Amino acid sequence: MVLSVSERTFTQEVLESPIPVLVNFEAPWCGLCRIIHPLLLQFKAQCGEQIKLVGVNADQNFKLSTTYRLKSLPTLLLIENGTIQYRLEGFRGRDDLRLALEDIKVSYSNRSQTYNSQKTVDLGCR
């Protein structure tokens, strides 16, 4: 299940979250948003409690859409400790998204090792 977040709950659920949050900016009219939804649910199921997945209706949350300068839908942001770590936009379908999520996993795990962070989050989610 994807937690639906609004402008009112965004700070608490995303910016102040103790774990990384994958934010899916979508809209009901967006066909690609519907196509990738099952893939995001599968990704979340693999990750369990290591990552939070939330959805934001871009049409109903205009301030968030403007703040994060959305150019296209869907747009995915990986936010950790209130900071955008990765931005995924302009993908054309499931395969593009799958490759992008894989890149995030690899890059994120390399970044964590490079900086020798106390908190290592494995987005590989087996």
RONU-373959 format. One record per residue: x, y, z of N, C-alpha, C in turn. Coordinates in nm, 3 decimals. Example, Ala and Ser with C-alpha at 12.3 -4.5 7.8 and 13.67 -1.06 7.14 Angstrom:
// RONU-373959
REC       n.x       n.y       n.z      ca.x      ca.y      ca.z       c.x       c.y       c.z
REC     1.319    -0.569     0.780     1.230    -0.450     0.780     1.320    -0.330     0.780
REC     1.285    -0.225     0.708     1.367    -0.106     0.714     1.290     0.003     0.787
//
This chain:
// RONU-373959
REC       n.x       n.y       n.z      ca.x      ca.y      ca.z       c.x       c.y       c.z
REC     0.083    -0.119     0.000     0.000     0.000     0.000     0.087     0.125     0.000
REC     0.043     0.224    -0.072     0.115     0.351    -0.080     0.044     0.452     0.008
REC     0.119     0.516     0.096     0.064     0.620     0.182     0.043     0.746     0.099
REC    -0.077     0.799     0.101    -0.107     0.923     0.030    -0.070     1.041     0.119
REC     0.010     1.132     0.065     0.061     1.246     0.142     0.013     1.375     0.076
REC    -0.019     1.474     0.159    -0.063     1.604     0.109     0.033     1.711     0.159
REC     0.007     1.834     0.119     0.090     1.946     0.167     0.089     1.953     0.319
REC    -0.023     1.918     0.378    -0.037     1.925     0.524     0.048     1.820     0.595
REC     0.064     1.703     0.535     0.135     1.593     0.603     0.275     1.568     0.547
REC     0.315     1.642     0.444     0.442     1.616     0.376     0.564     1.630     0.470
REC     0.567     1.735     0.548     0.682     1.756     0.636     0.699     1.640     0.732
REC     0.593     1.600     0.797     0.600     1.492     0.896     0.632     1.358     0.831
REC     0.564     1.325     0.724     0.577     1.192     0.663     0.701     1.176     0.576
REC     0.750     1.287     0.519     0.862     1.277     0.426     0.988     1.344     0.480
REC     0.980     1.474     0.504     1.101     1.549     0.542     1.156     1.509     0.678
REC     1.069     1.469     0.770     1.113     1.429     0.904     1.119     1.278     0.924
REC     1.104     1.203     0.817     1.104     1.057     0.828     1.243     1.006     0.869
REC     1.247     0.908     0.959     1.375     0.850     1.001     1.436     0.757     0.896
REC     1.358     0.719     0.795     1.409     0.633     0.687     1.390     0.705     0.554
REC     1.465     0.666     0.451     1.448     0.729     0.320     1.305     0.709     0.268
REC     1.259     0.810     0.194     1.122     0.808     0.141     1.128     0.824    -0.010
REC     1.064     0.733    -0.081     1.049     0.746    -0.225     0.913     0.811    -0.249
REC     0.916     0.935    -0.298     0.794     1.013    -0.319     0.755     1.002    -0.466
REC     0.634     0.955    -0.491     0.582     0.940    -0.626     0.481     1.052    -0.652
REC     0.523     1.154    -0.730     0.432     1.259    -0.772     0.357     1.207    -0.893
REC     0.224     1.204    -0.882     0.140     1.144    -0.985     0.011     1.224    -0.999
REC    -0.072     1.183    -1.092    -0.205     1.243    -1.111    -0.299     1.135    -1.164
REC    -0.428     1.148    -1.134    -0.524     1.047    -1.178    -0.532     1.031    -1.330
REC    -0.507     1.136    -1.404    -0.515     1.132    -1.550    -0.389     1.077    -1.617
REC    -0.285     1.052    -1.540    -0.154     1.012    -1.593    -0.150     0.861    -1.618
REC    -0.149     0.821    -1.744    -0.146     0.679    -1.779    -0.020     0.610    -1.733
REC     0.095     0.673    -1.751     0.221     0.613    -1.710     0.226     0.594    -1.558
REC     0.162     0.686    -1.483     0.156     0.671    -1.337     0.087     0.540    -1.299
REC    -0.021     0.509    -1.368    -0.094     0.385    -1.341    -0.012     0.263    -1.381
REC     0.063     0.275    -1.490     0.143     0.163    -1.538     0.255     0.128    -1.440
REC     0.320     0.229    -1.383     0.434     0.202    -1.295     0.393     0.170    -1.152
REC     0.268     0.196    -1.116     0.224     0.174    -0.978     0.252     0.032    -0.928
REC     0.220    -0.074    -1.003     0.251    -0.209    -0.955     0.400    -0.233    -0.934
REC     0.483    -0.173    -1.018     0.628    -0.187    -1.003     0.676    -0.120    -0.874
REC     0.619    -0.005    -0.842     0.654     0.063    -0.717     0.610    -0.020    -0.596
REC     0.492    -0.081    -0.606     0.445    -0.167    -0.496     0.537    -0.287    -0.477
REC     0.583    -0.343    -0.587     0.676    -0.455    -0.580     0.808    -0.412    -0.516
REC     0.858    -0.296    -0.556     0.981    -0.241    -0.499     0.964    -0.222    -0.348
REC     0.850    -0.166    -0.308     0.823    -0.144    -0.165     0.816    -0.278    -0.091
REC     0.753    -0.377    -0.150     0.743    -0.508    -0.085     0.881    -0.569    -0.065
REC     0.970    -0.551    -0.162     1.105    -0.603    -0.149     1.184    -0.529    -0.042
REC     1.157    -0.401    -0.027     1.233    -0.318     0.068     1.182    -0.329     0.210
REC     1.056    -0.362     0.229     1.002    -0.373     0.363     1.010    -0.241     0.437
REC     1.069    -0.245     0.556     1.076    -0.126     0.642     1.199    -0.040     0.615
REC     1.282    -0.074     0.515     1.402     0.003     0.486     1.374     0.132     0.411
REC     1.257     0.138     0.350     1.221     0.256     0.272     1.070     0.277     0.281
REC     1.030     0.402     0.279     0.887     0.436     0.281     0.850     0.483     0.141
REC     0.734     0.439     0.094     0.683     0.481    -0.036     0.558     0.564    -0.013
REC     0.557     0.685    -0.068     0.440     0.771    -0.054     0.401     0.825    -0.191
REC     0.275     0.857    -0.204     0.223     0.916    -0.327     0.170     1.055    -0.301
REC     0.193     1.145    -0.396     0.143     1.282    -0.387     0.066     1.312    -0.516
REC    -0.060     1.350    -0.502    -0.139     1.392    -0.617    -0.092     1.533    -0.654
REC    -0.021     1.543    -0.765     0.040     1.670    -0.805    -0.065     1.777    -0.834
REC    -0.182     1.737    -0.884    -0.287     1.833    -0.914    -0.346     1.894    -0.787
REC    -0.360     1.815    -0.683    -0.421     1.862    -0.559    -0.321     1.926    -0.464
REC    -0.193     1.915    -0.493    -0.089     1.970    -0.405     0.004     2.058    -0.486
REC    -0.053     2.169    -0.533     0.018     2.258    -0.625     0.144     2.318    -0.563
REC     0.139     2.350    -0.434     0.257     2.408    -0.369     0.375     2.311    -0.373
REC     0.348     2.183    -0.347     0.455     2.082    -0.353     0.505     2.066    -0.496
REC     0.413     2.066    -0.591     0.451     2.054    -0.732     0.542     2.169    -0.773
REC     0.512     2.288    -0.725     0.593     2.406    -0.756     0.726     2.401    -0.681
REC     0.721     2.367    -0.553     0.842     2.361    -0.471     0.944     2.266    -0.531
REC     0.899     2.152    -0.578     0.991     2.051    -0.632     1.004     2.059    -0.784
REC     0.953     2.167    -0.842     0.970     2.200    -0.985     0.943     2.082    -1.077
REC     0.823     2.030    -1.064     0.785     1.916    -1.148     0.773     1.961    -1.293
REC     0.837     1.885    -1.382     0.831     1.913    -1.525     0.744     1.811    -1.596
REC     0.735     1.690    -1.537     0.656     1.584    -1.598     0.608     1.489    -1.489
REC     0.508     1.412    -1.524     0.457     1.311    -1.432     0.471     1.176    -1.500
REC     0.500     1.073    -1.427     0.535     1.077    -1.285     0.677     1.128    -1.264
REC     0.698     1.185    -1.147     0.832     1.223    -1.101     0.852     1.156    -0.966
REC     0.965     1.089    -0.950     0.997     1.021    -0.825     1.116     1.091    -0.760
REC     1.103     1.118    -0.631     1.212     1.176    -0.554     1.246     1.083    -0.439
REC     1.374     1.054    -0.422     1.418     0.983    -0.303     1.470     1.088    -0.207
REC     1.400     1.101    -0.095     1.434     1.205     0.003     1.480     1.137     0.131
REC     1.596     1.180     0.178     1.652     1.129     0.303     1.693     1.247     0.389
REC     1.651     1.247     0.514     1.682     1.356     0.608     1.644     1.492     0.550
REC     1.532     1.498     0.479     1.483     1.624     0.425     1.552     1.670     0.298
REC     1.645     1.591     0.245     1.722     1.630     0.127     1.696     1.534     0.012
REC     1.680     1.589    -0.108     1.662     1.505    -0.225     1.794     1.437    -0.258
REC     1.793     1.305    -0.260     1.912     1.229    -0.294     1.911     1.190    -0.442
REC     1.792     1.160    -0.494     1.777     1.119    -0.634     1.646     1.172    -0.689
REC     1.648     1.206    -0.815     1.529     1.254    -0.884     1.514     1.172    -1.012
REC     1.398     1.111    -1.029     1.371     1.031    -1.148     1.253     1.093    -1.223
REC     1.280     1.137    -1.344     1.174     1.192    -1.426     1.208     1.166    -1.572
REC     1.108     1.170    -1.655     1.130     1.153    -1.797     1.150     1.009    -1.842
REC     1.119     0.913    -1.755     1.130     0.774    -1.801     1.005     0.741    -1.883
REC     1.020     0.643    -1.971     0.914     0.616    -2.068     0.831     0.492    -2.039
REC     0.862     0.422    -1.934     0.785     0.302    -1.905     0.849     0.220    -1.794
REC     0.798     0.099    -1.780     0.842     0.010    -1.672     0.991    -0.018    -1.676
REC     1.043    -0.048    -1.795     1.184    -0.085    -1.805     1.274     0.032    -1.766
REC     1.238     0.154    -1.811     1.315     0.272    -1.771     1.313     0.289    -1.620
REC     1.196     0.272    -1.560     1.185     0.286    -1.415     1.265     0.179    -1.344
REC     1.255     0.057    -1.390     1.328    -0.054    -1.328     1.478    -0.026    -1.330
REC     1.529     0.020    -1.443     1.672     0.054    -1.454     1.707     0.171    -1.362
REC     1.621     0.271    -1.355     1.647     0.387    -1.269     1.650     0.346    -1.122
REC     1.558     0.261    -1.079     1.557     0.214    -0.941     1.682     0.133    -0.911
REC     1.725     0.055    -1.008     1.848    -0.023    -0.990     1.968     0.069    -0.975
REC     1.972     0.175    -1.056     2.080     0.274    -1.045     2.081     0.339    -0.908
REC     1.964     0.369    -0.856     1.955     0.428    -0.722     2.015     0.333    -0.620
REC     1.978     0.207    -0.629     2.029     0.107    -0.533     2.181     0.104    -0.536
REC     2.238     0.096    -0.658     2.383     0.086    -0.673     2.450     0.215    -0.626
REC     2.402     0.329    -0.673     2.463     0.458    -0.637     2.451     0.485    -0.488
REC     2.335     0.456    -0.433     2.313     0.484    -0.292     2.404     0.398    -0.207
REC     2.417     0.273    -0.242     2.502     0.185    -0.164     2.649     0.225    -0.179
REC     2.691     0.271    -0.298     2.829     0.319    -0.316     2.853     0.447    -0.236
REC     2.756     0.537    -0.236     2.770     0.662    -0.162     2.782     0.635    -0.014
REC     2.701     0.543     0.036     2.706     0.510     0.178     2.842     0.453     0.216
REC     2.898     0.369     0.129     3.028     0.310     0.158     3.138     0.415     0.147
REC     3.128     0.505     0.049     3.230     0.606     0.030     3.242     0.697     0.151
REC     3.131     0.739     0.205     3.134     0.830     0.318     3.138     0.758     0.452
REC     3.135     0.626     0.446     3.142     0.545     0.567     3.038     0.591     0.670
REC     2.918     0.608     0.622     2.809     0.656     0.704     2.778     0.560     0.819
REC     2.738     0.616     0.932     2.698     0.533     1.046     2.572     0.455     1.010
REC     2.486     0.517     0.933     2.360     0.453     0.896     2.368     0.412     0.750
REC     2.375     0.284     0.724     2.379     0.235     0.587     2.243     0.178     0.553
REC     2.186     0.228     0.447     2.056     0.180     0.401     2.079     0.106     0.271
REC     2.045    -0.020     0.267     2.061    -0.099     0.146     1.931    -0.097     0.071
REC     1.927    -0.021    -0.039     1.806    -0.015    -0.119     1.795    -0.133    -0.213
REC     1.888    -0.230    -0.199     1.881    -0.352    -0.277     1.760    -0.435    -0.239
REC     1.718    -0.426    -0.118     1.593    -0.483    -0.070     1.564    -0.620    -0.129
REC     1.625    -0.718    -0.080     1.608    -0.852    -0.136     1.483    -0.918    -0.092
//
